[in-house]
Amino acid sequence: MVGTVLWTAGAIGGAPPALRDLLSQSSSIAPRDDTATLCVQVDCVEGWSTDAGIFLRFRTSDLAEYWHYVIGGDSIIYDDVLLDMNGVELTQDDRRYVIDTLFSRRDWRW
C-alpha cells in the first residue's frame, strides 16, 4: 500500500518515484536491483530483474516507447517504465499480478 501511495503521489507531484518504491510491495516476484547491468544495454535510469520479467525505467516515456518497439514480443510500457516478460513462463494469475504492479497508479474504472 505504501508503495502505491508513493507511486501515485510522485505521479501527481512531478517525476514518478523510483522503481524501488513501485516494487517494494511486490516481494512475491523477488525484485533485484540490476541497474548496473541492464541500463548499460538500453540506456535506462533504473533496471530491476524479477521472477516475472524485467522492469526498466527511462528518462522519458518516449525512450520507453522506443525500447518497447526494439525489444518487442511480450513487453508492455506505462509512462516511462517498460516491463519485458519475454522468455518468462507465467500463469494467468502471475501475469495479472505483474501487470497490476506495473499499472498500480492507473485507475481502470471508466
C-alpha positions in Angstrom: 0.0 0.0 0.0 2.8 2.4 0.9 4.5 1.8 -2.5 1.2 2.5 -4.3 0.7 5.7 -2.3 4.3 6.9 -3.0 4.0 6.0 -6.7 0.7 7.9 -7.0 2.0 10.9 -5.1 5.0 11.0 -7.4 2.8 10.9 -10.5 0.7 13.8 -9.2 3.6 15.9 -7.9 6.1 15.5 -10.6 8.5 12.8 -11.6 7.4 9.3 -10.8 9.3 7.7 -7.9 11.9 5.1 -8.4 11.0 1.5 -9.4 12.3 0.6 -5.9 9.2 2.2 -4.5 6.9 0.5 -7.0 8.4 -2.9 -6.4 8.9 -2.7 -2.7 5.4 -4.2 -2.1 6.0 -6.9 -4.7 8.2 -9.4 -2.8 6.4 -12.3 -4.4 8.2 -11.6 -7.7 11.6 -11.3 -6.0 12.7 -7.9 -7.3 16.5 -7.4 -7.6 18.2 -4.1 -8.5 20.1 -4.9 -11.7 20.6 -1.3 -12.9 24.4 -1.6 -13.4 23.9 -4.5 -15.9 20.6 -3.7 -17.6 21.0 0.0 -18.1 24.3 -0.3 -19.9 22.5 -2.2 -22.6 19.5 0.0 -23.1 20.4 3.4 -21.6 17.8 3.3 -18.8 18.0 5.1 -15.4 16.8 2.1 -13.4 16.5 -1.6 -14.0 15.1 -4.4 -11.9 15.1 -8.2 -12.6 12.2 -10.1 -11.2 10.8 -13.6 -11.4 8.1 -12.1 -13.7 10.2 -10.1 -16.1 12.5 -7.1 -16.2 11.3 -3.6 -15.2 13.2 -0.7 -16.9 12.6 3.0 -16.1 13.8 5.5 -18.7 14.4 9.3 -18.6 11.3 9.8 -20.8 8.2 8.0 -21.9 9.4 8.4 -25.5 12.6 6.3 -24.7 10.4 3.7 -23.0 8.3 3.5 -26.1 11.3 3.3 -28.4 12.8 0.4 -26.4 9.4 -1.3 -26.3 9.5 -1.4 -30.1 13.1 -2.6 -30.1 12.6 -5.3 -27.5 9.2 -6.3 -29.0 7.4 -9.5 -28.2 5.9 -9.7 -24.7 6.8 -6.2 -23.5 4.5 -3.5 -22.2 5.0 0.2 -21.4 3.4 2.6 -19.0 4.7 6.1 -19.0 8.5 5.9 -18.6 8.5 2.2 -17.5 8.9 -0.8 -19.7 8.1 -4.4 -18.5 9.8 -7.1 -20.5 8.2 -10.5 -20.0 9.9 -12.2 -23.0 11.0 -15.7 -22.2 9.2 -15.8 -18.8 6.5 -18.5 -18.3 3.7 -17.0 -16.3 0.3 -18.3 -15.2 -2.6 -16.0 -15.9 -2.7 -15.1 -12.2 1.0 -14.3 -12.2 0.7 -12.2 -15.4 -2.2 -10.3 -13.9 -0.2 -9.6 -10.7 2.8 -8.2 -12.6 0.5 -6.1 -14.9 -1.3 -4.8 -11.8 2.1 -3.9 -10.3 3.2 -2.0 -13.5 -0.1 -0.1 -13.7 -0.6 0.4 -9.9 -1.2 4.1 -10.3 -3.7 3.8 -13.1 -7.4 3.9 -12.4 -9.1 1.3 -14.6 -12.6 2.4 -13.8 -14.5 4.2 -16.6 
